[in-house]
């Protein structure tokens, strides 16, 4: 009888405790909320909607498989408008109102720089595709990783490609951005080592013509011009270079010189022969194939592949940490992405392995996701293309 009475008392006490602490019940039943903060509009508008779609596909698959920690995943998608002020407002809403555990997909470096302090102050984990070196130098306390190679690595590869084109005189035209100075610094180191000179100028990306700046650049007789802006201003710049009769080679980042730019210009002769450059996704891999299906594209861009990886990594880190918190993600994200665990390329398989007590090593649509102590991706391949007849043709992946 005593044993029965003790059991009943214990059961009743537990029930009373749960009633007295409804937060415990809610924590067990409430969904895990994650967010994408991507540029649905503005200069990054060609990328943000597809990035958000890829993230949603991962959440849908994981929910169909039972969720994480027995809880459903809810994905909240907001528009950063490729604008720091708008991004801060959206991030504040995601953190304070939606109570998300992680924010994924910030694109422009200026946006990530503005949003990051809100994240580390609230212990909300941030995954970004921004490349400015300064981002991982922020005091983010481990609450940030980026799958995009930093600007030093990217611009080093750009400089090497410029040299491979046989350039002797290179000129960079760029608006003021968080990576402008580091671009100059890196190219001023890399190009002279290969026997080329480098000059540069900063232009106002709100102007309707750059003919004065183009004339200034052409007075140096460059054989390669690096057009290093965003899509709207690069449209104007390429037209002005064509009108000025520039016959040398033009190179730009693929995030600005894209199909939208080609369609907007509408004159193949203006963009004919222009080279583009971007970090390369893990083409041919099974995760990359999943992204192709998810977004309905035969050639998903690197940012979409990276955000797909963000969601997979975050969900597995939550599972390993046994808690839906930014701190759990911070403490465990490297445990699921680098090491000697079972190789996985999606969260569904990874979550099954974790539930079985196995360690996992995620390699995704953007490639191996290995990070240094600052949160920088350690290495990746790069894709070089050239526009021919209005179409992008592969030059090489290296």
MARDREN-761382 format. One record per residue (C-alpha): residue in three letters; y negated, x, z negated. Coordinates in steps of 0.25 Angstrom, whole numbers, plus 5000, padded with zeros to 4 digits. Example, Ala and Ser with C-alpha at 12.3 -4.5 7.8 and 13.67 -1.06 7.14 Angstrom:
2
ala501850494969;ser500450554971;
//
This chain:
398
unk500050005000;unk499050114997;unk499350175010;unk499050045017;unk497750025009;unk497250165012;unk497550145027;unk496750015027;unk495650075019;unk495550195029;unk495650095041;unk494550015035;unk493750135031;unk493850185045;unk493350055051;unk492250045041;unk491850185045;unk491850145060;unk491050025057;unk490050105049;unk489950205060;unk489850125074;unk489450255080;unk490850305079;unk491450185086;unk490350195097;unk490650345099;unk492050315102;unk491750195111;unk490450235118;unk490450295132;unk490150445134;unk488850445141;unk488450555151;unk487350565161;unk486950625174;unk485450655176;unk485350685191;unk484250675202;unk484450545208;unk483050555214;unk482050665217;unk482450795223;unk483850795218;unk484050655222;unk485050695233;unk486050745222;unk485850665209;unk486550535213;unk487750605218;unk487850695206;unk487750565197;unk488850505206;unk489750625204;unk489550615189;unk489950465189;unk491250495196;unk491750585185;unk491350485174;unk492050375182;unk493350455183;unk493350495168;unk493050355164;unk494250305172;unk495150405165;unk494750365151;unk493350435149;unk493150545139;unk493550535124;unk493950395126;unk492550355131;unk491950315144;unk490950395151;unk489650335155;unk488750415165;unk487250385165;unk486550435177;unk485050465177;unk484050515188;unk483250645184;unk482450615197;unk482450765199;unk481250765189;unk481150825175;unk480350715169;unk481250605174;unk482450685170;unk481950705156;unk481750555155;unk483150525161;unk483850625151;unk483150575139;unk483650435143;unk485050485145;unk485050565132;unk484250465123;unk484750325129;unk486050355136;unk486550455125;unk487250535136;unk488050655132;unk487750745144;unk486750745156;unk487350795169;unk486750835183;unk485250875181;unk484950935194;unk483550995195;unk483251115186;unk481951055181;unk482650925177;unk483751005169;unk482751085163;unk481950965158;unk483250885153;unk483950995147;unk483151005134;unk483450855132;unk484950875133;unk485050995124;unk484150925113;unk485050805113;unk486350885115;unk486650815128;unk487350905138;unk486750935151;unk487450975164;unk486551015176;unk486551065190;unk485151135189;unk485151275193;unk483851335186;unk484151455177;unk483251415167;unk484051285163;unk485251355156;unk484251445149;unk483651325142;unk484151315127;unk485151205130;unk486051245119;unk487351225128;unk487051085132;unk486851125147;unk487751175158;unk487451185173;unk488451185185;unk487351225194;unk487251385196;unk485951425190;unk484751465199;unk485051615197;unk486451605202;unk486051505214;unk484851585218;unk485651715218;unk486651655228;unk485451605236;unk484851745237;unk486251795241;unk486351695252;unk484951725257;unk485351875258;unk486651835265;unk485751765276;unk485151895279;unk483751865273;unk482751985271;unk481651895267;unk481851765259;unk480851665254;unk481051555243;unk480251435244;unk480351345231;unk479651245222;unk479451275207;unk480751235200;unk481451295188;unk482251395197;unk481051445205;unk480851575198;unk482251605196;unk482451585211;unk481351685214;unk481951785204;unk483351775209;unk483051785223;unk482051905220;unk483251975214;unk484351935224;unk483651945238;unk483052095237;unk484452145233;unk484952095246;unk483752155254;unk482852025255;unk481451995250;unk481151865243;unk479851785242;unk479551645237;unk478551535234;unk478551415226;unk478051285233;unk477651145228;unk478851055230;unk477850935231;unk477150975243;unk477350905257;unk477251035265;unk477651185262;unk477051245275;unk476051335267;unk477251385258;unk478151405271;unk477051485278;unk476951575265;unk478451595265;unk478551625280;unk477451725279;unk478551815272;unk479451805284;unk480651755277;unk482051745283;unk482551655272;unk481851545265;unk482451485252;unk481951345251;unk482251315237;unk481651175234;unk482151035232;unk482450945244;unk481050875245;unk480250995246;unk481351075254;unk481250965265;unk479751005266;unk479951155265;unk481051155276;unk480151075286;unk479051165284;unk479851295286;unk480351225299;unk478951195304;unk478551335300;unk479551395309;unk480351465299;unk481651525306;unk482251595294;unk483351545285;unk483151435274;unk484051415262;unk483951305251;unk484751255240;unk485651135244;unk485051045233;unk483751035242;unk484251065256;unk485250955257;unk485650845266;unk484550755261;unk483550865265;unk484150875279;unk484150725281;unk482650715276;unk482150825285;unk482850765297;unk482650885306;unk483850975307;unk483051095313;unk482251095300;unk483451125291;unk484351185301;unk484951315296;unk484451295282;unk485451355271;unk485751285258;unk486351335245;unk487051265233;unk488051295223;unk489451255228;unk490351145223;unk491851175222;unk492151125235;unk493551085238;unk493951075223;unk494450945218;unk493250915209;unk492350935221;unk493250835229;unk493050735217;unk491550745219;unk491650725234;unk492350595231;unk491550545220;unk490150565227;unk490650535241;unk490250665247;unk490950765255;unk490050875250;unk489550845236;unk488350935231;unk488551035220;unk487650955210;unk488650835212;unk489850925209;unk489150985197;unk488850855191;unk490250805193;unk490650935185;unk489650905174;unk490250765171;unk491750825171;unk491350935162;unk490550855152;unk491650755151;unk492750855148;unk491850925138;unk491650795131;unk493150785130;unk493350925125;unk492250905115;unk492850765111;unk491350715110;unk490350655119;unk489250745116;unk488350845123;unk488850945112;unk490250925115;unk489950945130;unk489151075127;unk490351135118;unk491451095128;unk490951095142;unk491351245144;unk492751215138;unk493051125150;unk492451205161;unk492851345159;unk494051405153;unk495551405154;unk495851265153;unk496551165163;unk495751165176;unk495151025179;unk494150975189;unk493850835183;unk493550775170;unk494750675171;unk495750785171;unk494950865162;unk494950755151;unk496450735152;unk496650885150;unk495750885138;unk496350765132;unk497750835133;unk497150955125;unk496951045137;unk495751135141;unk495051115154;unk494351195164;unk493451115173;unk493051165187;unk492351055195;unk491651015208;unk490551115206;unk491551225203;unk491951295190;unk491051255179;unk490951375170;unk489651395162;unk489051515155;unk488451505141;unk487051455147;unk487751335154;unk487651405168;unk488751385178;unk489351525180;unk489551525195;unk489851435207;unk489951445222;unk488751415232;unk488751345245;unk487851385257;unk487551285268;unk486751285281;unk486151165288;unk486651155302;unk486251035311;unk485850955299;unk487150985291;unk487451075280;unk488551175284;unk489251275274;unk488851415275;unk489751465263;unk490151445249;unk490051565240;
//
